[in-house]
């Protein structure tokens, strides 16, 4: 079938670039993303740019302000969608001759706002610590500004090149976008059910009305989430660490170590009954494909419930003198050494997995495929009708940002220019393999393993003796990696919503420039005014991250010589994907093609300091329960995504109210059993105590 000829279409008529019978190749996409497009529908308008800039500026200010408060609020992508919807329609009524607010304009606003949202996310993961170190001395604002501006744009060039691998193919779904698209279509598409079309408005029960009206369904889920989250976030924080099995025998230390949230959560003895704690680092458990969930569940049982107790029981490195899981300490615990091993192993596993399972596809995309030649993919064919952005545009932006980064860091004395190039190479090296993992599974946009490898390389170069050098190296390496994936994720969102490549490019560039300018300006005003914050990078909370940055002797030498055992992880990671790949060649074991070791290793690598065992177990319990009941029916897929978005929205609203109105003003809920401990709200303290 030939692409739709625009000259044959009448004004205002919907463009069917693919006939209705031809749907997307994946059920998740087919049930959520529209298979129609009107190529005359504008997305980049005065309205969308103005509202988008309001969100970029407002979110940039809020997020930077939050970094100097006790608790930092944030505005999520779902909240942007819901709050900008009435603003767009209000514009229609106020501005003379304004056209109706369209879904493409709405998506354009979200793309701009996402730049500010992800800027803050990247900021608290990697950039924050670097700036705090640089701010110890009086920083020249020009250096300050150009450094932040350059790292914001370094991902552009790589994102432009990787489009053909991580955006255009139909198999790279980027499930993170599907709940957002589901909400957009719920707000903009008023669909009439078959029953209504055939018999008119018939009497239905309340439950039937909720299930058939997607907007009502979304509102109900949001209200439930908003109401419930007051309990774990403010009234009863003990729900976040609900180690109920410990109550059987409160003084039983082995029971606490094995079943508590901050132990191993064996048998579900510890649950995290707080959507914020469950999704804060792992993301929504409702968006992943079923095969990915089964992989993570298999890895959790194997690594956390089987291997970790064996390591602990053998008393390797005197682990029995410490909690089996616990929190950050000066020494590795049994769980933290196992998950550190998994993080190292994932670095080689992801490259071997790419070579074995995706090398043919990557080569095909590199040599023969273009956006207009993507085979039987309706979304690629529809978006190919729009003018594309040449690769050289992205490369020019990348080149300019690279020059600015090298000159700024070298002249300021933060990092020699040749180490800047090395850091960027390290980050860019991981973008494609881990990008494939994230685009297919919906996981791992942020990645602890990449942060670790930047630390290891920086320490091998003896950069850790100069705090400015090591932290700048980490920020550059990690940010170019994650910033590339952030931009690509939004490119796929625009791909599904049919925002043209050129308006998308303009939106991301404009939002990136405004966001970085406003953010660094506000932070500079705070710091020069004498304000300070105690918050450090999230990754510093891990035993491995803290040791690598603070032990100048060397992570693998001197008193840390025993850490050399972690080198074996590189060999183990390289070996793990091979047996499954070989066996998958036989029809009887074809299912082993779905065995995904990089996904398993990186997911468990978040534990225990950042993600307790109970949080990951609860995440798996929710995801697998929904998948094997309600979610296994493809026609209900959009309802599952609306549940995910509604829970996120309700949580976000509650979190903003509690942090700004109560926590930052130090107004606490009256003390009772549910919040009896002001530092750690855990019903099982023995899980983090030694024998």
TORZAKOL-226331 format. One line per field, with one value per residue (C-alpha): residue number from 1; x negated, y negated, z negated. Coordinates in pm, whole numbers, plus 32768, in hexadecimal, padded with zeros to 4 digits. Example, Ala and Ser with C-alpha at 12.3 -4.5 7.8 and 13.67 -1.06 7.14 Angstrom:
REM TORZAKOL-226331
resi	c(1, 2)
east	c(7B32, 7AA9)
north	c(81C2, 806A)
up	c(7CF4, 7D36)
REM end
This chain:
REM TORZAKOL-226331
resi	c(1, 2, 3, 4, 5, 6, 7, 8, 9, 10, 11, 12, 13, 14, 15, 16, 17, 18, 19, 20, 21, 22, 23, 24, 25, 26, 27, 28, 29, 30, 31, 32, 33, 34, 35, 36, 37, 38, 39, 40, 41, 42, 43, 44, 45, 46, 47, 48, 49, 50, 51, 52, 53, 54, 55, 56, 57, 58, 59, 60, 61, 62, 63, 64, 65, 66, 67, 68, 69, 70, 71, 72, 73, 74, 75, 76, 77, 78, 79, 80, 81, 82, 83, 84, 85, 86, 87, 88, 89, 90, 91, 92, 93, 94, 95, 96, 97, 98, 99, 100, 101, 102, 103, 104, 105, 106, 107, 108, 109, 110, 111, 112, 113, 114, 115, 116, 117, 118, 119, 120, 121, 122, 123, 124, 125, 126, 127, 128, 129, 130, 131, 132, 133, 134, 135, 136, 137, 138, 139, 140, 141, 142, 143, 144, 145, 146, 147, 148, 149, 150, 151, 152, 153, 154, 155, 156, 157, 158, 159, 160, 161, 162, 163, 164, 165, 166, 167, 168, 169, 170, 171, 172, 173, 174, 175, 176, 177, 178, 179, 180, 181, 182, 183, 184, 185, 186, 187, 188, 189, 190, 191, 192, 193, 194, 195, 196, 197, 198, 199, 200, 201, 202, 203, 204, 205, 206, 207, 208, 209, 210, 211, 212, 213, 214, 215, 216, 217, 218, 219, 220, 221, 222, 223, 224, 225, 226, 227, 228, 229, 230, 231, 232, 233, 234, 235, 236, 237, 238, 239, 240, 241, 242, 243, 244, 245, 246, 247, 248, 249, 250, 251, 252, 253, 254, 255, 256, 257, 258, 259, 260, 261, 262, 263, 264, 265, 266, 267, 268, 269, 270, 271, 272, 273, 274, 275, 276, 277, 278, 279, 280, 281, 282, 283, 284, 285, 286, 287, 288, 289, 290, 291, 292, 293, 294, 295, 296, 297, 298, 299, 300, 301, 302, 303, 304, 305, 306, 307, 308, 309, 310, 311, 312, 313, 314, 315, 316, 317, 318, 319, 320, 321, 322, 323, 324, 325, 326, 327, 328, 329, 330, 331, 332, 333, 334, 335, 336, 337, 338, 339, 340, 341, 342, 343, 344, 345, 346, 347, 348, 349, 350, 351, 352, 353, 354, 355, 356, 357, 358, 359, 360, 361, 362, 363, 364, 365, 366, 367, 368, 369, 370, 371, 372, 373, 374, 375, 376, 377, 378, 379, 380, 381, 382, 383, 384, 385, 386, 387, 388, 389, 390, 391, 392, 393, 394, 395, 396, 397, 398, 399, 400, 401, 402, 403, 404, 405, 406, 407, 408, 409, 410, 411, 412, 413, 414, 415, 416, 417, 418, 419, 420, 421, 422, 423, 424, 425, 426, 427, 428, 429, 430, 431, 432, 433, 434, 435, 436, 437, 438, 439, 440, 441, 442, 443, 444, 445, 446, 447, 448, 449, 450, 451, 452, 453, 454, 455, 456, 457, 458, 459, 460, 461, 462, 463, 464, 465, 466, 467, 468, 469, 470, 471, 472, 473, 474, 475, 476, 477, 478, 479, 480, 481, 482, 483, 484, 485, 486, 487, 488, 489, 490, 491, 492, 493, 494, 495, 496, 497, 498, 499, 500, 501, 502, 503, 504, 505, 506, 507, 508, 509, 510, 511, 512, 513, 514, 515, 516, 517, 518, 519, 520, 521, 522, 523, 524, 525, 526, 527, 528, 529, 530, 531, 532, 533, 534, 535, 536, 537, 538, 539, 540, 541, 542, 543, 544, 545, 546, 547, 548, 549, 550, 551, 552, 553, 554, 555, 556, 557, 558, 559, 560, 561, 562, 563, 564, 565, 566, 567, 568, 569, 570, 571, 572, 573, 574, 575, 576, 577, 578, 579, 580, 581, 582, 583, 584, 585, 586, 587, 588, 589, 590, 591, 592, 593, 594, 595, 596, 597, 598, 599, 600, 601, 602, 603, 604, 605, 606, 607, 608, 609, 610, 611, 612, 613, 614, 615, 616, 617, 618, 619, 620, 621, 622, 623, 624, 625, 626, 627, 628, 629, 630, 631, 632, 633, 634, 635, 636, 637, 638, 639, 640, 641, 642, 643, 644, 645, 646, 647, 648, 649, 650, 651, 652, 653, 654, 655, 656, 657, 658, 659, 660, 661, 662, 663, 664, 665, 666, 667, 668, 669, 670, 671, 672, 673, 674, 675, 676, 677, 678, 679, 680, 681, 682, 683, 684, 685, 686, 687, 688, 689, 690, 691)
east	c(8000, 7F78, 7F64, 808A, 8073, 80B6, 8130, 8257, 82D6, 83DF, 83A5, 83F9, 841B, 836C, 823C, 823F, 80D3, 812C, 8282, 833F, 8309, 8192, 813B, 7FF4, 7F27, 7F3C, 807E, 8009, 7FDB, 810E, 81F3, 816A, 80E4, 81CA, 81A5, 8220, 817C, 81DD, 809E, 8137, 816F, 807A, 7FA9, 7EB2, 7F96, 7F84, 8064, 7F96, 7E49, 7EC7, 7F61, 7E33, 7D46, 7E1B, 7DED, 7C7A, 7C3B, 7D29, 7CA6, 7B3C, 7B78, 7C3E, 7B3D, 7A14, 7ACF, 7B1C, 79AA, 7980, 7AAB, 7AD5, 7BA3, 7BA1, 7CED, 7CFA, 7DF1, 7E11, 7E6C, 7FCD, 800E, 7F96, 8091, 81B8, 816B, 811C, 825E, 8343, 823D, 8245, 83C0, 83C8, 82E7, 83EB, 84FB, 8429, 835B, 8427, 8438, 836B, 8393, 83F8, 82EA, 8263, 81B8, 807E, 8063, 8096, 7F82, 7E9D, 7ECD, 7E78, 7D39, 7CC3, 7D23, 7C79, 7B2D, 7B53, 7BD1, 7AAF, 79B5, 7A0F, 7A01, 78A6, 7842, 7889, 77E8, 769B, 7677, 76D6, 75A4, 74BC, 754B, 7537, 73C5, 7387, 7447, 7351, 7287, 7311, 7380, 7370, 74D6, 7468, 73C0, 74E9, 75E0, 7528, 74DB, 764C, 76B2, 75B8, 7619, 7786, 7740, 7632, 7735, 77CB, 76C9, 76CE, 784B, 785C, 7777, 7825, 7982, 796A, 792A, 79F8, 7B19, 7B75, 7B90, 7CE4, 7C50, 7BC0, 7D02, 7C86, 7DA7, 7D67, 7E24, 7F5E, 8009, 7FD2, 806B, 818D, 81DA, 81BB, 82AD, 839B, 83AB, 83C5, 8480, 85E9, 8634, 8790, 87AE, 8851, 8975, 89B4, 899E, 8A96, 8B92, 8B55, 8B22, 8B83, 8B91, 8A4D, 89C7, 88C5, 87B2, 8818, 8814, 86B9, 862E, 86C8, 8675, 84FA, 84F1, 85CA, 84F4, 83B7, 844E, 84BD, 8364, 82C4, 83AD, 8369, 81F1, 8206, 82D0, 8202, 80A8, 80EB, 80BB, 7F58, 7EDC, 7F57, 8047, 7FBD, 7E5C, 7E24, 7EE6, 7DB6, 7CF4, 7E08, 7D46, 7E77, 7DD6, 7CEA, 7E14, 7E2C, 7CEF, 7C6D, 7B28, 7AD3, 79A9, 7993, 7B04, 7AD1, 799E, 7A4A, 7BAB, 7BA2, 7BB7, 7A4A, 79E7, 7A33, 7BB2, 7BC5, 7D28, 7DB1, 7D65, 7D16, 7DEA, 7DCF, 7F34, 7ED7, 7EED, 7DDE, 7CE2, 7D3E, 7D1A, 7C1D, 7AF4, 7B8B, 7CA0, 7E04, 7E28, 7F58, 7EB1, 7DB5, 7DF4, 7E44, 7D01, 7C36, 7CF1, 7CB0, 7B3D, 7B27, 7BEA, 7B03, 79D1, 7A5B, 7A9A, 794C, 786B, 791A, 79C5, 78CB, 776E, 776A, 77C1, 76B2, 75B0, 7624, 7625, 74C0, 7455, 7386, 72CF, 7372, 74C9, 757D, 7502, 75DA, 7748, 778B, 7826, 783E, 77E5, 76A5, 7588, 7410, 73F8, 749C, 75BE, 760F, 7723, 765F, 7531, 7613, 76C8, 757E, 7507, 7648, 760F, 74B1, 752B, 7634, 752A, 749F, 75EA, 7696, 758D, 758C, 7709, 7707, 760D, 76CB, 7836, 7839, 7703, 77BA, 78CE, 77D3, 770A, 7845, 78B5, 775D, 7732, 7885, 799F, 7A29, 7B61, 7C1B, 7BA8, 7C07, 7CD9, 7E33, 7E3A, 7F5F, 7ED0, 7D88, 7E44, 7F23, 7E07, 7D3B, 7E2F, 7D99, 7C51, 7B38, 7A0F, 78BF, 77BC, 76CC, 77B4, 778D, 761A, 75E4, 7693, 75C6, 7482, 74CC, 7525, 73E9, 730D, 73B8, 7390, 721E, 71C8, 7293, 7215, 70A9, 709C, 7154, 7065, 7180, 7105, 7001, 709C, 701C, 70C8, 7206, 71F1, 71B5, 72DD, 73C3, 7346, 7390, 74F2, 7534, 74B5, 75D1, 76EC, 7747, 7735, 77E4, 78CB, 7946, 798B, 7A4F, 7B0B, 7B83, 7BC7, 7C26, 7B18, 79C8, 79CC, 78E6, 77D3, 76FA, 7606, 75A6, 756E, 748E, 73BD, 7385, 730F, 7228, 7189, 7163, 70B9, 6FD5, 6F5E, 6F1D, 701E, 70B2, 6F97, 7037, 71A8, 71F0, 7150, 7202, 735A, 7344, 72D6, 7400, 74F8, 7483, 7476, 75C0, 7684, 7630, 76AA, 77F3, 7839, 7826, 7928, 7A09, 7A11, 7A4A, 7B6A, 7C17, 7BCA, 7C8A, 7DA9, 7DB8, 7DA0, 7EE0, 7F9B, 7F2C, 7E72, 7D92, 7C18, 7BD1, 7CCA, 7C48, 7AE1, 7B45, 7C06, 7AE7, 79E1, 7AAF, 7B16, 79B1, 7927, 7A30, 7A29, 78AF, 789F, 79B3, 7941, 77D6, 7832, 7915, 781A, 7704, 77DD, 7821, 76B6, 7626, 7730, 76A8, 77AA, 7734, 77CC, 7754, 77DA, 76DC, 76F9, 77DF, 76CC, 75F0, 76E1, 7657, 7535, 747A, 74AB, 7449, 730F, 7296, 72B4, 7224, 711B, 6FE6, 6F17, 6FCE, 7100, 703B, 6EF2, 6E69, 6F71, 7070, 6FAD, 70C8, 71A6, 70E1, 71CF, 72CC, 71F7, 7283, 73D3, 7359, 7314, 7459, 7522, 7483, 74CE, 7635, 76E9, 7630, 76D4, 7831, 77DB, 7750, 7876, 7972, 7902, 79B9, 7B37, 7B69, 7AAF, 7B1B, 7BB2, 7A51, 7A3C, 7B05, 7A06, 7972, 7849, 77F7, 7959, 793D, 77E5, 7823, 7972, 78ED, 77BC, 788E, 789A, 7885, 7824, 7905, 7A14, 7A58, 7AAD, 7C11, 7C46, 7BD8, 7CA7, 7DDC, 7D94, 7D8B, 7EC0, 7F8D, 7F0E, 7F38, 8090, 8111, 806B, 80F6, 8257, 82D9, 81B5, 8197, 82BD, 8242, 838A, 8357, 81F3, 824F, 8305, 81C3, 8101, 820D, 81EC, 8075, 80A0, 81B7, 80E9, 7FC2, 809D, 8145, 7FF4, 7F5B, 806F, 805F, 7EE6, 7EEA, 7FE8, 7F37, 7DD7, 7E30, 7F3F, 7EC0, 7D65, 7CAC, 7D57, 7D05, 7E73, 7E87, 7FAE, 7FE9, 7F0F, 7FB3, 7F61, 7F5C, 7E46, 7DA3, 7C40, 7BE5, 7AB5, 7B0A, 7C74, 7C3B, 7D07, 7BD8, 7AA2, 79E6, 79CB, 78B6, 7813, 76EA, 7705)
north	c(8000, 7EAB, 7D91, 7CA4, 7B8E, 7A44, 79AA, 7A9A, 7A32, 792C, 781D, 788C, 79F8, 7AFF, 7B98, 7D12, 7D5E, 7EC7, 7F66, 7FB9, 812F, 8102, 80DA, 80C0, 81FC, 81F4, 8206, 8104, 8004, 8068, 8043, 7EED, 7E2D, 7DB5, 7E47, 7D04, 7BB3, 7A5F, 79D2, 7874, 786A, 776F, 77BD, 769A, 756D, 742D, 74D5, 7614, 755B, 745D, 755E, 7641, 752A, 74DC, 7642, 7646, 7508, 7564, 76C6, 7652, 755C, 7653, 7768, 7689, 75EB, 7748, 77A1, 769F, 7719, 7839, 78F9, 78B6, 78BB, 7904, 78EF, 7A34, 7A65, 7AD8, 79A1, 78CB, 7976, 794A, 77E5, 7765, 77EF, 76DE, 75D6, 7636, 7627, 74E1, 744B, 74AD, 73EB, 72B8, 727E, 720B, 72FA, 7401, 7561, 7685, 7713, 784F, 7984, 7935, 77E1, 788E, 7986, 7869, 77C3, 790A, 7934, 77DC, 781C, 7971, 78C3, 780E, 7948, 7A1E, 7904, 7916, 7A92, 7A95, 7977, 7A32, 7B71, 7AF1, 7979, 7903, 798F, 78FC, 779F, 77B9, 7809, 76EE, 75FD, 762E, 751F, 73E1, 744A, 7365, 7351, 7371, 74C0, 7527, 74D0, 7562, 76A6, 76E3, 7675, 775E, 7896, 784E, 785F, 796A, 7A7A, 79DA, 7A51, 7BB5, 7BB7, 7B4A, 7C64, 7D6C, 7D17, 7E2A, 7F2C, 7EAE, 7DE9, 7E5B, 7FDA, 8059, 8148, 802C, 7FD1, 7EF6, 7F64, 7E36, 7D62, 7E37, 7DBF, 7C56, 7C9D, 7D51, 7C1C, 7B34, 7C04, 7C20, 7AA5, 7A60, 7B8B, 7BB2, 7D11, 7DA2, 7F0C, 800F, 802B, 7EB4, 7EA5, 7FC4, 7F87, 7E24, 7DC4, 7EF8, 7F1F, 7FA4, 7FE4, 7EFB, 7FF9, 801C, 7EA2, 7E8C, 7FA3, 7F27, 7DB7, 7DA0, 7C3A, 7C91, 7DC6, 7CF3, 7BF3, 7D02, 7DA3, 7C4D, 7BFF, 7D51, 7D1D, 7BB7, 7C23, 7D56, 7CB9, 7BD5, 7D08, 7D79, 7C1B, 7B65, 7C11, 7D74, 7D82, 7EDD, 7F63, 7F1B, 8025, 8116, 8243, 82F9, 8450, 83C8, 8397, 8511, 850A, 83A6, 8417, 851B, 848B, 8599, 856C, 83F4, 8418, 8505, 8478, 8301, 81F2, 8198, 8304, 83F5, 83E2, 855C, 85DA, 847C, 8444, 82D8, 81FD, 8094, 800F, 7EC2, 7E82, 7D79, 7E68, 7F7B, 7EA5, 7D99, 7E46, 7F77, 7EC0, 7F3D, 80B9, 80B0, 8050, 8167, 8287, 83D1, 847A, 8361, 8387, 84FD, 84BD, 83CE, 84BB, 85DA, 8506, 848E, 85F0, 8672, 8556, 84CE, 85FF, 870E, 8685, 8579, 8669, 8757, 863F, 85D5, 8738, 877D, 8649, 85C6, 8489, 84AF, 844F, 84ED, 83D2, 82E1, 82D9, 83B1, 828D, 8154, 7FF4, 7F40, 7F93, 7F7A, 80E5, 81B9, 828E, 83DC, 8340, 820C, 82D7, 83B9, 8295, 81DF, 831B, 8317, 81AB, 81F7, 832D, 8269, 8190, 82B3, 836F, 8253, 824B, 83C5, 83C7, 82B7, 837A, 84C3, 8455, 8305, 82EC, 834A, 824D, 813C, 817F, 8180, 8034, 7FA0, 800B, 8020, 7F8D, 7E2C, 7D95, 7DC6, 7F2F, 7FD3, 80F2, 8137, 8026, 7F38, 7E35, 7E17, 7DF2, 7CE1, 7C19, 7C3E, 7B4D, 7A32, 7984, 7A22, 7984, 79D4, 7A80, 795D, 787A, 795C, 7984, 780C, 77DE, 78F5, 7865, 770A, 7797, 7869, 773B, 7671, 778E, 77C0, 764E, 760B, 7734, 7705, 758D, 75A7, 76B5, 77AD, 78B8, 78BD, 78B8, 7A12, 7AAA, 79F7, 7AB1, 7BFA, 7BC4, 7B7C, 7CAF, 7D8B, 7D05, 7D1E, 7E84, 7EFF, 7E3C, 7F3B, 8083, 7FFF, 7F30, 8072, 8103, 7FD1, 7FA9, 8111, 8148, 7FF0, 8006, 7F6E, 7E0E, 7DC2, 7EBF, 7F05, 7FDA, 7EBC, 7DDB, 7EE6, 7F12, 7D99, 7DA7, 7ECC, 7E2C, 7CE2, 7D8F, 7E5A, 7D0B, 7C93, 7B80, 7BC9, 7B09, 79CC, 79B3, 78C1, 79A8, 7AE9, 7A4E, 798F, 7ACC, 7B8A, 7A79, 7A63, 7BDB, 7C2E, 7B02, 7B36, 7C9E, 7C56, 7B0F, 7BCB, 7CC7, 7BB3, 7B04, 7C4B, 7CA9, 7B62, 7B9B, 7CE2, 7C32, 7B36, 7C58, 7CF0, 7BA6, 7B37, 79FC, 79B2, 79DB, 786A, 77DD, 78E4, 7875, 7709, 775F, 7822, 771C, 75F5, 76A5, 7719, 75BA, 7519, 762C, 762F, 74B1, 7488, 75AD, 7549, 73DA, 7429, 7514, 7414, 7310, 73FE, 7463, 7302, 7291, 7381, 7496, 75FD, 7755, 789E, 7971, 7A3A, 7B1C, 7C44, 7D2D, 7CBD, 7D79, 7EC2, 7F6A, 7F8B, 7E21, 7D9A, 7E6E, 7E24, 7CAE, 7C9D, 7DAC, 7D0E, 7E49, 7EF6, 7FCF, 8106, 80CD, 80B0, 80E9, 8123, 823B, 8333, 8265, 82F4, 8419, 8334, 8343, 84A0, 83F8, 8383, 84EB, 856C, 845B, 84A5, 8619, 8610, 85B8, 86C2, 8809, 877E, 8700, 8852, 8918, 8827, 88A6, 89ED, 89DF, 8A7E, 8960, 8843, 8793, 8751, 8633, 8574, 85B4, 8459, 8456, 82E0, 828B, 8377, 8305, 818F, 81A2, 825B, 8176, 8060, 8123, 8103, 7F9A, 7EF2, 7FFD, 80E6, 8251, 821A, 8100, 81D6, 82FD, 821E, 8193, 82F5, 835F, 823F, 8268, 83DF, 83D8, 82D7, 837D, 84D9, 845C, 8318, 82BC, 83F9, 838E, 82A6, 81E5, 817A, 8101, 7F92, 7FB4, 803F, 7F14, 7E2A, 7ED4, 7E98, 7D2B, 7CF1, 7D80, 7CA5, 7B6E, 7BA0, 7BDF, 7AAA, 79C3, 7A50, 7A35, 78C6, 786C, 792A, 78AF, 773F, 7715, 77FF, 789A, 775F, 769F, 77B7, 77F8, 7969, 7A4A, 7A8D, 7BAA, 7D00, 7E6C, 7E35, 7D2F, 7D77, 7D63, 7C10, 7C88, 7DDB, 7E49, 7FC0, 80BC, 81A5, 80F8, 8240, 8261, 815D, 81C1, 82A8, 83EF)
up	c(8000, 8064, 7F65, 7F5D, 805E, 7FB2, 80F8, 80FC, 7FA4, 7F6A, 7E65, 7D04, 7D67, 7C98, 7D3B, 7D43, 7D8A, 7D46, 7D6A, 7C2B, 7C4F, 7C33, 7AC7, 7A09, 79DF, 7863, 7799, 769D, 77B3, 787C, 774F, 76EB, 7817, 792C, 7A89, 7B2A, 7B60, 7BE9, 7C7E, 7C8D, 7B15, 7A83, 7953, 7940, 7908, 783E, 773D, 7717, 770C, 760E, 7526, 7552, 74EE, 73BD, 734A, 7397, 72CF, 71B5, 718D, 719F, 7086, 6FB1, 6FD0, 6F81, 6E5E, 6DDF, 6DD2, 6CBC, 6BF2, 6B00, 6C00, 6D76, 6E34, 6FA7, 70C8, 7188, 72F6, 72A1, 71D2, 72F6, 73DD, 72F1, 7284, 73E3, 7475, 73E5, 7436, 75A4, 75B4, 74EE, 75F9, 76FD, 7648, 75F5, 7732, 785F, 7988, 78D0, 7958, 7878, 7796, 7838, 77B4, 787C, 77D5, 7689, 76DB, 7749, 75F4, 7549, 7614, 75A3, 7439, 743D, 7479, 732C, 727D, 72F3, 72BB, 714B, 714D, 71E5, 7100, 6FBC, 703B, 70BE, 70E6, 6F8A, 6EDB, 6FE1, 6FB2, 6E38, 6E57, 6F4D, 6E6F, 6D53, 6DFE, 6E97, 6FF2, 711D, 719E, 7309, 72C0, 71EE, 7300, 742C, 7376, 732D, 748B, 7531, 746F, 74BE, 7635, 7645, 7674, 77AC, 78A7, 7827, 781B, 7986, 79F5, 7922, 79A4, 7AA8, 7995, 786F, 7907, 7A64, 7A3C, 79CE, 78CB, 77F9, 7746, 7627, 7543, 7460, 7560, 7577, 7434, 74A5, 75FA, 7555, 7483, 75AF, 767C, 7556, 753D, 76B3, 7745, 76E1, 7757, 7762, 76FB, 77DC, 76E9, 76ED, 7866, 788F, 7778, 7701, 7596, 74CE, 7355, 72C5, 716D, 70D6, 7113, 727F, 72A9, 7213, 72EB, 7431, 73FB, 7402, 7386, 7259, 721E, 721E, 712E, 703B, 7034, 6FFD, 6EDA, 6E3A, 6E57, 6DD6, 6CA7, 6C4E, 6C74, 6B4D, 6A74, 6AD2, 6B27, 69F0, 6900, 68EE, 6984, 68F4, 6A21, 6AF8, 6A36, 69D3, 694C, 68CB, 68A2, 6798, 66B4, 668A, 65BB, 6589, 64E3, 65EE, 66AA, 67BA, 6807, 6826, 6902, 69F3, 6A0C, 69C4, 6ACC, 6A94, 6A70, 6B8D, 6B83, 6BAC, 6BD4, 6BE0, 6A74, 6ABC, 6B9C, 6C0A, 6C06, 6C9D, 6E14, 6DF6, 6D5B, 6E51, 6F8A, 6F27, 6FCB, 7074, 712C, 7151, 7138, 721C, 7364, 739C, 748F, 73E7, 7454, 73B5, 726C, 7269, 72A5, 717F, 709E, 70FC, 70B7, 6F6A, 6EEB, 6F6E, 6EFC, 6DC6, 6D33, 6D94, 6DD6, 6CC6, 6BA4, 6C20, 6C21, 6AC9, 6A3E, 6AAD, 69E2, 6B02, 6A95, 693A, 69C5, 689D, 67BE, 688A, 68F4, 6A25, 6AE0, 6A14, 6A7B, 6AE0, 69F5, 69F5, 6A65, 6B6F, 6AF8, 6B99, 6C6C, 6CD1, 6D46, 6E16, 6EB8, 6EF5, 6FA5, 7073, 70D4, 7152, 7207, 72C0, 7366, 7433, 7445, 74FD, 7610, 763E, 7640, 774A, 781D, 7806, 781A, 78CB, 79A6, 7AE8, 7AA9, 7A52, 7B8C, 7C60, 7BCF, 7C04, 7D6D, 7E15, 7D49, 7D4E, 7CB7, 7DFF, 7E1E, 7CD6, 7D5C, 7CD3, 7BCA, 7BE5, 7AF4, 7BB1, 7CF9, 7C6F, 7BD3, 7D14, 7DBB, 7CEB, 7D3A, 7C76, 7BC7, 7C6B, 7B96, 7BC2, 7AF8, 79CB, 7A08, 7A1A, 78CC, 7835, 78C3, 783B, 76E4, 76E8, 772E, 761E, 7523, 7573, 7566, 742B, 7361, 73CB, 738F, 7244, 71CA, 7191, 7285, 739E, 74F8, 7558, 742A, 7495, 75E1, 752D, 7445, 756A, 7623, 74F5, 74D7, 764C, 7655, 7578, 761C, 7727, 7661, 752B, 7608, 76A8, 754E, 74E3, 762B, 762F, 74BC, 7437, 732B, 72D8, 7361, 723E, 7212, 70E5, 71AE, 7297, 716A, 70D1, 720C, 721E, 70B5, 70F5, 7227, 7170, 704D, 7132, 71BD, 7057, 707E, 6F26, 6E7F, 6F0A, 6EB6, 6FD2, 70D0, 706B, 7042, 718A, 723A, 71AB, 7205, 736D, 73A4, 7300, 737E, 74ED, 74C6, 741A, 74D1, 761B, 75A4, 751D, 766D, 7725, 7640, 7696, 7806, 77F3, 7742, 785F, 7954, 78C5, 78A1, 79FF, 799F, 7AC8, 7A9C, 7ADE, 79DF, 78EB, 7924, 78EC, 77B0, 7714, 776D, 76EF, 75B0, 7572, 7597, 74B8, 73B3, 7386, 7381, 727F, 71A9, 718D, 715E, 7039, 6F9A, 6FC0, 6F12, 6DF4, 6DC4, 6DDE, 6CE9, 6BE5, 6C08, 6BFA, 6C08, 6B74, 6C92, 6D59, 6E85, 6E55, 6ECB, 6DAA, 6CC5, 6D43, 6C92, 6DDA, 6E41, 6CEE, 6CD6, 6E35, 6DFD, 6C9E, 6C8B, 6D28, 6CEB, 6E08, 6E1D, 6E82, 6DCA, 6C69, 6B61, 6C77, 6D1C, 6CE0, 6DC9, 6EEC, 6EE2, 6F8B, 70C7, 70FE, 713D, 7291, 72FC, 7267, 7312, 7461, 743D, 73BF, 7507, 75D2, 755B, 758A, 76E5, 774E, 76C1, 775D, 78B2, 7866, 788C, 7736, 768B, 776C, 763D, 75BE, 76B9, 75B3, 749F, 746A, 737D, 739F, 732D, 7204, 7194, 71AE, 70FA, 6FC9, 6FCC, 6F30, 6DE8, 6CC1, 6C7B, 6D7C, 6DA6, 6C7E, 6CC5, 6C4D, 6D47, 6E70, 6DF2, 6DD5, 6F30, 6FBB, 6EF8, 6F87, 70EA, 7103, 705E, 7156, 727E, 723E, 71EF, 727B, 7359, 7426, 74FC, 760F, 7623, 74B9, 74F3, 74FD, 73B0, 7317, 7396, 730E, 71BB, 71C4, 7228, 712A, 700D, 7072, 708B, 6F3A, 6E98, 6F3A, 6EC2, 6D60, 6D5C, 6DC5, 6CB7, 6BA2, 6BF4, 6C23, 6B1C, 6A0A, 6A28, 6A92, 697B, 6886, 6837, 67E2, 67A2, 662B, 65B6, 659B, 65E4, 675B, 674C, 65FE, 6685, 6713, 67DA, 6873, 687D, 6873, 67B1, 67A0, 6719, 66E9, 6863, 685D, 6714, 66E8, 662A)
REM end
